[in-house]
Amino acid sequence: MLALSGVLHALAPRLSLTLAAKTWLTGFENTEDIEPKDWLTTAMRGAGVGMAAAGLAGFLLEGSSTEASTGDESPIEIAPESSGS
C-alpha cells in the first residue's frame, strides 16, 4: 500500500496535494482556492519516490522471509517439570 501511495505522490504530486488538502482542510472555507508552491510539489515528489522505494523494499523483504521458512518444521512440545517437593 505504501508503494502505491508513493507512486501516486511521485507521478502526480499536484493531484495528491489537492486530495490531501481536501481531506486535511475539511471544515475550512475556500479550500479549492489553495494552490501549492513549487517547492512543496517537488518535496511531495521526493517523498513519493522514498515511499515507493520503502514499500517495494518491504515487499521484497517480506517475500524473502517467507521463502526462507521450509514449512517442514515440527512443533516442539515442552513437558512441564515435576516439582521435587
Long-range contacts (C-beta under 8 A, 24 or more apart in sequence): 1-55, 2-51, 2-52, 2-54, 2-55, 2-58, 3-51, 3-52, 3-54, 3-55, 3-56, 3-59, 4-55, 5-48, 5-51, 5-55, 6-47, 6-48, 6-49, 6-50, 6-51, 6-52, 6-53, 6-54, 6-55, 7-48, 7-52, 8-48, 9-44, 9-45, 9-47, 9-48, 9-51, 9-52, 10-45, 10-48, 10-49, 10-52, 11-48, 13-41, 13-42, 13-44, 13-45, 13-48, 14-41, 16-44, 16-48, 17-41, 17-44
